[in-house]
Amino acid sequence: MAELPIAVTMGEPAGISAEITARAWAARGQFDLPPFFVIGDPDWAASGLAGLPVAEITAPRDCKAAFTQGLPVLPLNLHEPARPGTPSVANAAVTLQSIDRAVQLAQSGDVAAIVTNPIQKSVLYDAGFRHPGHTEYLAHLTGAKSPPTMLLSCPDEGDRPGLRVALVTVHLPLSQVPANLSEANIVATARAVAQALPRDFGVTEPRLAIAALNPHSGEAGALGHEELSIIAPAIARLRAEGINAAGPLPADTLFHAAARRNHDCVICMYHDQALIPLKTIDFARGVNITLGLDIVRTSPDHGVALDIAGQGRADPQSLITALIAARDIARNRVAYDAR
């Protein structure tokens, strides 16, 4: 049975998404990329790379044949031409329509996965958008029954192990993190990862490392109580459920190469605890993967980069890795569910 294509959303049209999408298509042979199409404005798509051939399609089934001839585009016209570096509220609705259409195609079984280009939330808010962010909007569209989990990864390279991290709290001021940690949300995050690793990544016996919040794991309460009162009880619950969870482990010794070989994912308590090591290990190829949806969704681990939009400087590596990850997760789910 032929594999389904991947739908790529337009993202913020004034950012770098046209360029990285075009450059990813141009590198399709080098990286053995799966067939993909972008849902967006054909003129916007063509602006991503000088001389880029664009192949307009009417349905996902046309993607495979078109993919060798040009970047396949399922047309969705902007309300006004995109100006690199200058987002327009007039185009906010089209940005959301691209996401809506991708989700519809994934839920109807017309595409294997969606890869979402970065959005500029401030512009969407000015247009009346009321969701905290991209992931929460996808949870709304898909009817997710519980909050999705953000997992980020970078791939192995030679002898260097990659890294997977999952976040218990996400976009919060650091001062608010302790008050928002609970035994329940640590357990929920770890459960979601333990369930996803076999189905999405082929990890048959997941090993989770649970990061401490405070330096030196709190030093038995001398440097903070969260390890004793919240994190350790959460780990005990996970172990009682049969989940292999180690910790609380000091974050300053958790991310070097030898330590990374001892676990399949680190459950991190806050944003920078997860993102700093990931981006230090492999800044260009980090991928954001959303767990807890009924569709496969990945995205590049960077923003819209308005400061370099339209300058021909954007690096497509994160989008390329997101496309590869989406293909692999979709394949793994099919194989796992067929067992």
Contacts in CASP RR format, 6 or more apart in sequence:
PFRMAT RR
TARGET T0000
AUTHOR 0000-0000-0000
METHOD contacts of the structure
MODEL  1
MAELPIAVTMGEPAGISAEITARAWAARGQFDLPPFFVIGDPDWAASGLA
GLPVAEITAPRDCKAAFTQGLPVLPLNLHEPARPGTPSVANAAVTLQSID
RAVQLAQSGDVAAIVTNPIQKSVLYDAGFRHPGHTEYLAHLTGAKSPPTM
LLSCPDEGDRPGLRVALVTVHLPLSQVPANLSEANIVATARAVAQALPRD
FGVTEPRLAIAALNPHSGEAGALGHEELSIIAPAIARLRAEGINAAGPLP
ADTLFHAAARRNHDCVICMYHDQALIPLKTIDFARGVNITLGLDIVRTSP
DHGVALDIAGQGRADPQSLITALIAARDIARNRVAYDAR
2 64 0 8 1.000
3 34 0 8 1.000
3 35 0 8 1.000
3 112 0 8 1.000
3 327 0 8 1.000
3 330 0 8 1.000
3 331 0 8 1.000
4 60 0 8 1.000
4 109 0 8 1.000
4 110 0 8 1.000
4 111 0 8 1.000
4 112 0 8 1.000
4 330 0 8 1.000
5 34 0 8 1.000
5 35 0 8 1.000
5 36 0 8 1.000
5 37 0 8 1.000
5 60 0 8 1.000
5 63 0 8 1.000
5 64 0 8 1.000
5 67 0 8 1.000
5 72 0 8 1.000
5 111 0 8 1.000
5 112 0 8 1.000
6 34 0 8 1.000
6 35 0 8 1.000
6 36 0 8 1.000
6 37 0 8 1.000
6 111 0 8 1.000
6 112 0 8 1.000
6 113 0 8 1.000
6 114 0 8 1.000
6 115 0 8 1.000
6 323 0 8 1.000
6 326 0 8 1.000
6 327 0 8 1.000
6 330 0 8 1.000
7 36 0 8 1.000
7 37 0 8 1.000
7 38 0 8 1.000
7 39 0 8 1.000
7 60 0 8 1.000
7 74 0 8 1.000
7 101 0 8 1.000
7 102 0 8 1.000
7 105 0 8 1.000
7 106 0 8 1.000
7 111 0 8 1.000
7 113 0 8 1.000
7 114 0 8 1.000
7 115 0 8 1.000
8 21 0 8 1.000
8 36 0 8 1.000
8 37 0 8 1.000
8 38 0 8 1.000
8 39 0 8 1.000
8 102 0 8 1.000
8 114 0 8 1.000
8 115 0 8 1.000
8 116 0 8 1.000
8 117 0 8 1.000
8 323 0 8 1.000
9 38 0 8 1.000
9 39 0 8 1.000
9 98 0 8 1.000
9 99 0 8 1.000
9 102 0 8 1.000
9 114 0 8 1.000
9 115 0 8 1.000
9 116 0 8 1.000
9 117 0 8 1.000
10 17 0 8 1.000
10 38 0 8 1.000
10 39 0 8 1.000
10 40 0 8 1.000
10 41 0 8 1.000
10 44 0 8 1.000
10 76 0 8 1.000
10 94 0 8 1.000
10 95 0 8 1.000
10 98 0 8 1.000
10 117 0 8 1.000
11 17 0 8 1.000
11 95 0 8 1.000
11 98 0 8 1.000
11 99 0 8 1.000
11 116 0 8 1.000
11 117 0 8 1.000
11 118 0 8 1.000
11 119 0 8 1.000
11 304 0 8 1.000
12 87 0 8 1.000
12 95 0 8 1.000
12 117 0 8 1.000
12 118 0 8 1.000
12 119 0 8 1.000
12 120 0 8 1.000
12 123 0 8 1.000
12 304 0 8 1.000
12 306 0 8 1.000
13 41 0 8 1.000
13 44 0 8 1.000
13 78 0 8 1.000
13 82 0 8 1.000
13 87 0 8 1.000
13 91 0 8 1.000
13 94 0 8 1.000
13 95 0 8 1.000
14 82 0 8 1.000
14 83 0 8 1.000
14 84 0 8 1.000
14 85 0 8 1.000
14 86 0 8 1.000
14 87 0 8 1.000
14 88 0 8 1.000
14 91 0 8 1.000
14 120 0 8 1.000
14 304 0 8 1.000
14 306 0 8 1.000
14 309 0 8 1.000
15 82 0 8 1.000
15 84 0 8 1.000
15 85 0 8 1.000
15 87 0 8 1.000
15 118 0 8 1.000
15 120 0 8 1.000
15 304 0 8 1.000
15 305 0 8 1.000
15 306 0 8 1.000
15 309 0 8 1.000
15 310 0 8 1.000
16 118 0 8 1.000
16 304 0 8 1.000
16 305 0 8 1.000
16 308 0 8 1.000
16 309 0 8 1.000
16 310 0 8 1.000
16 314 0 8 1.000
17 117 0 8 1.000
17 118 0 8 1.000
17 304 0 8 1.000
18 44 0 8 1.000
18 45 0 8 1.000
18 47 0 8 1.000
18 48 0 8 1.000
18 82 0 8 1.000
19 48 0 8 1.000
19 49 0 8 1.000
19 309 0 8 1.000
19 310 0 8 1.000
19 312 0 8 1.000
19 314 0 8 1.000
19 316 0 8 1.000
20 117 0 8 1.000
20 300 0 8 1.000
20 314 0 8 1.000
20 315 0 8 1.000
20 316 0 8 1.000
20 318 0 8 1.000
20 319 0 8 1.000
21 38 0 8 1.000
21 45 0 8 1.000
21 48 0 8 1.000
21 71 0 8 1.000
21 117 0 8 1.000
21 316 0 8 1.000
21 319 0 8 1.000
22 45 0 8 1.000
22 48 0 8 1.000
22 49 0 8 1.000
22 52 0 8 1.000
22 71 0 8 1.000
23 48 0 8 1.000
23 49 0 8 1.000
23 314 0 8 1.000
23 316 0 8 1.000
24 33 0 8 1.000
24 36 0 8 1.000
24 316 0 8 1.000
24 319 0 8 1.000
24 320 0 8 1.000
24 323 0 8 1.000
25 33 0 8 1.000
25 36 0 8 1.000
25 52 0 8 1.000
25 67 0 8 1.000
25 70 0 8 1.000
25 71 0 8 1.000
26 49 0 8 1.000
26 52 0 8 1.000
27 33 0 8 1.000
27 316 0 8 1.000
27 320 0 8 1.000
28 67 0 8 1.000
31 320 0 8 1.000
31 324 0 8 1.000
33 320 0 8 1.000
33 323 0 8 1.000
33 324 0 8 1.000
33 327 0 8 1.000
34 112 0 8 1.000
34 323 0 8 1.000
34 324 0 8 1.000
34 326 0 8 1.000
34 327 0 8 1.000
35 63 0 8 1.000
35 64 0 8 1.000
35 67 0 8 1.000
35 72 0 8 1.000
36 63 0 8 1.000
36 67 0 8 1.000
36 72 0 8 1.000
36 115 0 8 1.000
36 323 0 8 1.000
37 57 0 8 1.000
37 60 0 8 1.000
37 63 0 8 1.000
37 66 0 8 1.000
37 67 0 8 1.000
37 71 0 8 1.000
37 72 0 8 1.000
37 73 0 8 1.000
37 74 0 8 1.000
38 45 0 8 1.000
38 71 0 8 1.000
38 72 0 8 1.000
38 73 0 8 1.000
38 74 0 8 1.000
39 73 0 8 1.000
39 74 0 8 1.000
39 76 0 8 1.000
39 98 0 8 1.000
39 101 0 8 1.000
39 102 0 8 1.000
40 73 0 8 1.000
40 74 0 8 1.000
40 75 0 8 1.000
40 76 0 8 1.000
40 77 0 8 1.000
40 78 0 8 1.000
40 94 0 8 1.000
40 98 0 8 1.000
41 73 0 8 1.000
41 75 0 8 1.000
41 76 0 8 1.000
41 77 0 8 1.000
41 78 0 8 1.000
41 82 0 8 1.000
41 94 0 8 1.000
42 54 0 8 1.000
42 56 0 8 1.000
42 73 0 8 1.000
42 75 0 8 1.000
43 78 0 8 1.000
43 81 0 8 1.000
44 78 0 8 1.000
44 81 0 8 1.000
44 82 0 8 1.000
45 52 0 8 1.000
45 54 0 8 1.000
45 71 0 8 1.000
45 73 0 8 1.000
46 52 0 8 1.000
46 54 0 8 1.000
47 82 0 8 1.000
47 310 0 8 1.000
48 310 0 8 1.000
52 70 0 8 1.000
52 71 0 8 1.000
53 69 0 8 1.000
53 70 0 8 1.000
53 71 0 8 1.000
54 70 0 8 1.000
54 71 0 8 1.000
54 73 0 8 1.000
55 66 0 8 1.000
55 67 0 8 1.000
55 69 0 8 1.000
55 70 0 8 1.000
55 71 0 8 1.000
55 72 0 8 1.000
55 73 0 8 1.000
56 72 0 8 1.000
56 73 0 8 1.000
56 74 0 8 1.000
56 75 0 8 1.000
57 63 0 8 1.000
57 66 0 8 1.000
57 72 0 8 1.000
57 73 0 8 1.000
57 74 0 8 1.000
58 74 0 8 1.000
59 74 0 8 1.000
59 110 0 8 1.000
60 74 0 8 1.000
60 105 0 8 1.000
60 110 0 8 1.000
60 111 0 8 1.000
61 110 0 8 1.000
62 72 0 8 1.000
63 72 0 8 1.000
66 72 0 8 1.000
74 101 0 8 1.000
76 94 0 8 1.000
76 97 0 8 1.000
76 98 0 8 1.000
76 101 0 8 1.000
77 94 0 8 1.000
78 91 0 8 1.000
78 94 0 8 1.000
79 88 0 8 1.000
79 90 0 8 1.000
79 91 0 8 1.000
79 93 0 8 1.000
79 94 0 8 1.000
80 88 0 8 1.000
80 90 0 8 1.000
80 91 0 8 1.000
82 88 0 8 1.000
82 91 0 8 1.000
84 306 0 8 1.000
84 309 0 8 1.000
84 310 0 8 1.000
84 311 0 8 1.000
85 306 0 8 1.000
85 307 0 8 1.000
85 309 0 8 1.000
85 310 0 8 1.000
86 306 0 8 1.000
87 120 0 8 1.000
87 122 0 8 1.000
87 123 0 8 1.000
87 304 0 8 1.000
87 306 0 8 1.000
88 123 0 8 1.000
89 123 0 8 1.000
89 126 0 8 1.000
89 127 0 8 1.000
92 123 0 8 1.000
92 124 0 8 1.000
92 126 0 8 1.000
92 127 0 8 1.000
92 128 0 8 1.000
92 129 0 8 1.000
93 127 0 8 1.000
95 119 0 8 1.000
95 123 0 8 1.000
95 124 0 8 1.000
96 124 0 8 1.000
96 129 0 8 1.000
96 137 0 8 1.000
99 116 0 8 1.000
99 119 0 8 1.000
99 134 0 8 1.000
99 137 0 8 1.000
99 138 0 8 1.000
99 141 0 8 1.000
100 141 0 8 1.000
102 111 0 8 1.000
102 114 0 8 1.000
102 116 0 8 1.000
103 114 0 8 1.000
103 138 0 8 1.000
103 141 0 8 1.000
103 142 0 8 1.000
103 295 0 8 1.000
105 111 0 8 1.000
105 114 0 8 1.000
106 112 0 8 1.000
106 113 0 8 1.000
106 114 0 8 1.000
106 295 0 8 1.000
106 296 0 8 1.000
106 297 0 8 1.000
107 142 0 8 1.000
107 294 0 8 1.000
107 295 0 8 1.000
112 296 0 8 1.000
112 326 0 8 1.000
112 327 0 8 1.000
112 330 0 8 1.000
113 295 0 8 1.000
113 296 0 8 1.000
113 297 0 8 1.000
113 298 0 8 1.000
113 326 0 8 1.000
113 327 0 8 1.000
113 329 0 8 1.000
113 330 0 8 1.000
114 295 0 8 1.000
114 296 0 8 1.000
114 297 0 8 1.000
114 298 0 8 1.000
114 326 0 8 1.000
115 297 0 8 1.000
115 298 0 8 1.000
115 299 0 8 1.000
115 300 0 8 1.000
115 319 0 8 1.000
115 322 0 8 1.000
115 323 0 8 1.000
115 326 0 8 1.000
116 134 0 8 1.000
116 138 0 8 1.000
116 297 0 8 1.000
116 298 0 8 1.000
116 299 0 8 1.000
117 299 0 8 1.000
117 300 0 8 1.000
117 319 0 8 1.000
118 299 0 8 1.000
118 300 0 8 1.000
118 302 0 8 1.000
118 303 0 8 1.000
118 304 0 8 1.000
118 305 0 8 1.000
119 133 0 8 1.000
119 134 0 8 1.000
119 304 0 8 1.000
120 304 0 8 1.000
120 306 0 8 1.000
121 129 0 8 1.000
121 133 0 8 1.000
121 134 0 8 1.000
129 137 0 8 1.000
131 137 0 8 1.000
131 140 0 8 1.000
132 171 0 8 1.000
134 299 0 8 1.000
135 148 0 8 1.000
135 150 0 8 1.000
135 290 0 8 1.000
136 147 0 8 1.000
136 148 0 8 1.000
138 144 0 8 1.000
138 148 0 8 1.000
138 290 0 8 1.000
138 293 0 8 1.000
138 297 0 8 1.000
139 147 0 8 1.000
139 148 0 8 1.000
139 293 0 8 1.000
142 293 0 8 1.000
142 294 0 8 1.000
142 295 0 8 1.000
143 294 0 8 1.000
144 292 0 8 1.000
144 293 0 8 1.000
144 294 0 8 1.000
146 188 0 8 1.000
146 292 0 8 1.000
147 188 0 8 1.000
148 290 0 8 1.000
148 291 0 8 1.000
148 292 0 8 1.000
148 293 0 8 1.000
149 166 0 8 1.000
149 167 0 8 1.000
149 188 0 8 1.000
149 189 0 8 1.000
149 192 0 8 1.000
149 193 0 8 1.000
149 196 0 8 1.000
149 290 0 8 1.000
149 291 0 8 1.000
149 292 0 8 1.000
150 166 0 8 1.000
150 167 0 8 1.000
150 170 0 8 1.000
150 288 0 8 1.000
150 289 0 8 1.000
150 290 0 8 1.000
150 291 0 8 1.000
151 164 0 8 1.000
151 165 0 8 1.000
151 166 0 8 1.000
151 193 0 8 1.000
151 196 0 8 1.000
151 265 0 8 1.000
151 288 0 8 1.000
151 289 0 8 1.000
151 290 0 8 1.000
151 291 0 8 1.000
152 164 0 8 1.000
152 165 0 8 1.000
152 166 0 8 1.000
152 167 0 8 1.000
152 274 0 8 1.000
152 275 0 8 1.000
152 278 0 8 1.000
152 286 0 8 1.000
152 287 0 8 1.000
152 288 0 8 1.000
152 289 0 8 1.000
152 301 0 8 1.000
153 162 0 8 1.000
153 163 0 8 1.000
153 164 0 8 1.000
153 165 0 8 1.000
153 278 0 8 1.000
153 286 0 8 1.000
153 287 0 8 1.000
153 289 0 8 1.000
153 325 0 8 1.000
154 162 0 8 1.000
154 163 0 8 1.000
154 278 0 8 1.000
154 281 0 8 1.000
154 282 0 8 1.000
154 285 0 8 1.000
154 286 0 8 1.000
154 287 0 8 1.000
154 321 0 8 1.000
155 162 0 8 1.000
155 282 0 8 1.000
155 285 0 8 1.000
155 321 0 8 1.000
156 162 0 8 1.000
157 282 0 8 1.000
160 257 0 8 1.000
160 281 0 8 1.000
161 257 0 8 1.000
161 260 0 8 1.000
161 261 0 8 1.000
162 260 0 8 1.000
162 281 0 8 1.000
162 282 0 8 1.000
163 255 0 8 1.000
163 260 0 8 1.000
163 266 0 8 1.000
163 277 0 8 1.000
163 278 0 8 1.000
163 281 0 8 1.000
163 282 0 8 1.000
164 193 0 8 1.000
164 201 0 8 1.000
164 264 0 8 1.000
164 265 0 8 1.000
164 266 0 8 1.000
165 265 0 8 1.000
165 266 0 8 1.000
165 267 0 8 1.000
165 268 0 8 1.000
165 274 0 8 1.000
165 275 0 8 1.000
165 277 0 8 1.000
165 278 0 8 1.000
166 189 0 8 1.000
166 190 0 8 1.000
166 192 0 8 1.000
166 193 0 8 1.000
166 265 0 8 1.000
166 266 0 8 1.000
166 267 0 8 1.000
166 268 0 8 1.000
166 274 0 8 1.000
166 291 0 8 1.000
167 189 0 8 1.000
167 268 0 8 1.000
167 270 0 8 1.000
167 271 0 8 1.000
167 274 0 8 1.000
168 181 0 8 1.000
168 185 0 8 1.000
168 186 0 8 1.000
168 189 0 8 1.000
168 267 0 8 1.000
168 268 0 8 1.000
168 269 0 8 1.000
168 270 0 8 1.000
169 177 0 8 1.000
169 180 0 8 1.000
169 181 0 8 1.000
169 185 0 8 1.000
169 269 0 8 1.000
169 270 0 8 1.000
169 271 0 8 1.000
170 271 0 8 1.000
171 271 0 8 1.000
172 180 0 8 1.000
172 270 0 8 1.000
172 271 0 8 1.000
174 270 0 8 1.000
174 272 0 8 1.000
177 213 0 8 1.000
177 269 0 8 1.000
177 270 0 8 1.000
178 213 0 8 1.000
178 226 0 8 1.000
181 213 0 8 1.000
181 226 0 8 1.000
181 230 0 8 1.000
181 231 0 8 1.000
181 269 0 8 1.000
182 230 0 8 1.000
183 230 0 8 1.000
183 233 0 8 1.000
183 234 0 8 1.000
183 237 0 8 1.000
186 210 0 8 1.000
186 230 0 8 1.000
186 231 0 8 1.000
186 234 0 8 1.000
186 267 0 8 1.000
186 269 0 8 1.000
187 234 0 8 1.000
187 237 0 8 1.000
187 238 0 8 1.000
189 267 0 8 1.000
190 208 0 8 1.000
190 210 0 8 1.000
190 234 0 8 1.000
190 238 0 8 1.000
190 243 0 8 1.000
190 245 0 8 1.000
190 267 0 8 1.000
191 238 0 8 1.000
191 241 0 8 1.000
191 243 0 8 1.000
192 291 0 8 1.000
192 292 0 8 1.000
193 206 0 8 1.000
193 208 0 8 1.000
193 265 0 8 1.000
193 267 0 8 1.000
193 291 0 8 1.000
194 206 0 8 1.000
194 208 0 8 1.000
194 238 0 8 1.000
194 243 0 8 1.000
195 291 0 8 1.000
196 291 0 8 1.000
196 292 0 8 1.000
197 203 0 8 1.000
197 206 0 8 1.000
197 264 0 8 1.000
197 265 0 8 1.000
198 204 0 8 1.000
198 206 0 8 1.000
198 336 0 8 1.000
199 332 0 8 1.000
199 333 0 8 1.000
199 336 0 8 1.000
199 337 0 8 1.000
200 289 0 8 1.000
200 291 0 8 1.000
200 296 0 8 1.000
200 329 0 8 1.000
200 332 0 8 1.000
200 333 0 8 1.000
201 264 0 8 1.000
201 329 0 8 1.000
201 332 0 8 1.000
202 332 0 8 1.000
202 336 0 8 1.000
203 264 0 8 1.000
205 244 0 8 1.000
206 243 0 8 1.000
206 244 0 8 1.000
206 264 0 8 1.000
206 265 0 8 1.000
207 244 0 8 1.000
207 246 0 8 1.000
207 262 0 8 1.000
207 263 0 8 1.000
207 264 0 8 1.000
208 238 0 8 1.000
208 243 0 8 1.000
208 244 0 8 1.000
208 245 0 8 1.000
208 246 0 8 1.000
208 263 0 8 1.000
208 264 0 8 1.000
208 265 0 8 1.000
208 266 0 8 1.000
208 267 0 8 1.000
209 245 0 8 1.000
209 246 0 8 1.000
209 247 0 8 1.000
209 249 0 8 1.000
209 254 0 8 1.000
209 259 0 8 1.000
209 262 0 8 1.000
209 263 0 8 1.000
209 265 0 8 1.000
209 266 0 8 1.000
209 267 0 8 1.000
210 231 0 8 1.000
210 234 0 8 1.000
210 235 0 8 1.000
210 238 0 8 1.000
210 245 0 8 1.000
210 246 0 8 1.000
210 247 0 8 1.000
210 248 0 8 1.000
210 249 0 8 1.000
210 266 0 8 1.000
210 267 0 8 1.000
211 247 0 8 1.000
211 248 0 8 1.000
211 249 0 8 1.000
211 251 0 8 1.000
211 254 0 8 1.000
211 266 0 8 1.000
211 267 0 8 1.000
211 268 0 8 1.000
211 269 0 8 1.000
211 273 0 8 1.000
212 218 0 8 1.000
212 226 0 8 1.000
212 227 0 8 1.000
212 231 0 8 1.000
212 247 0 8 1.000
212 248 0 8 1.000
212 249 0 8 1.000
212 250 0 8 1.000
212 251 0 8 1.000
212 269 0 8 1.000
213 224 0 8 1.000
213 226 0 8 1.000
213 227 0 8 1.000
213 231 0 8 1.000
213 248 0 8 1.000
213 269 0 8 1.000
213 270 0 8 1.000
214 223 0 8 1.000
214 224 0 8 1.000
214 226 0 8 1.000
214 227 0 8 1.000
215 223 0 8 1.000
215 250 0 8 1.000
215 252 0 8 1.000
216 223 0 8 1.000
216 250 0 8 1.000
217 227 0 8 1.000
217 247 0 8 1.000
217 248 0 8 1.000
217 249 0 8 1.000
217 250 0 8 1.000
218 224 0 8 1.000
218 225 0 8 1.000
218 226 0 8 1.000
218 227 0 8 1.000
220 228 0 8 1.000
221 227 0 8 1.000
221 228 0 8 1.000
227 248 0 8 1.000
231 247 0 8 1.000
231 248 0 8 1.000
231 269 0 8 1.000
232 247 0 8 1.000
232 248 0 8 1.000
235 245 0 8 1.000
235 246 0 8 1.000
235 247 0 8 1.000
235 248 0 8 1.000
238 245 0 8 1.000
239 245 0 8 1.000
245 267 0 8 1.000
246 263 0 8 1.000
251 268 0 8 1.000
251 273 0 8 1.000
253 259 0 8 1.000
254 266 0 8 1.000
254 277 0 8 1.000
255 266 0 8 1.000
255 277 0 8 1.000
255 281 0 8 1.000
266 274 0 8 1.000
268 274 0 8 1.000
278 286 0 8 1.000
278 301 0 8 1.000
279 286 0 8 1.000
279 301 0 8 1.000
284 315 0 8 1.000
284 317 0 8 1.000
284 318 0 8 1.000
285 317 0 8 1.000
285 318 0 8 1.000
285 320 0 8 1.000
285 321 0 8 1.000
286 300 0 8 1.000
286 301 0 8 1.000
286 318 0 8 1.000
286 321 0 8 1.000
287 298 0 8 1.000
287 299 0 8 1.000
287 300 0 8 1.000
287 301 0 8 1.000
287 318 0 8 1.000
287 321 0 8 1.000
287 322 0 8 1.000
287 325 0 8 1.000
288 298 0 8 1.000
288 299 0 8 1.000
288 300 0 8 1.000
288 301 0 8 1.000
288 322 0 8 1.000
289 297 0 8 1.000
289 298 0 8 1.000
289 325 0 8 1.000
289 329 0 8 1.000
290 297 0 8 1.000
290 298 0 8 1.000
290 299 0 8 1.000
296 326 0 8 1.000
296 329 0 8 1.000
296 330 0 8 1.000
296 333 0 8 1.000
297 326 0 8 1.000
298 322 0 8 1.000
298 323 0 8 1.000
298 325 0 8 1.000
298 326 0 8 1.000
298 329 0 8 1.000
299 322 0 8 1.000
300 318 0 8 1.000
300 319 0 8 1.000
300 321 0 8 1.000
300 322 0 8 1.000
301 318 0 8 1.000
302 318 0 8 1.000
305 314 0 8 1.000
308 314 0 8 1.000
END
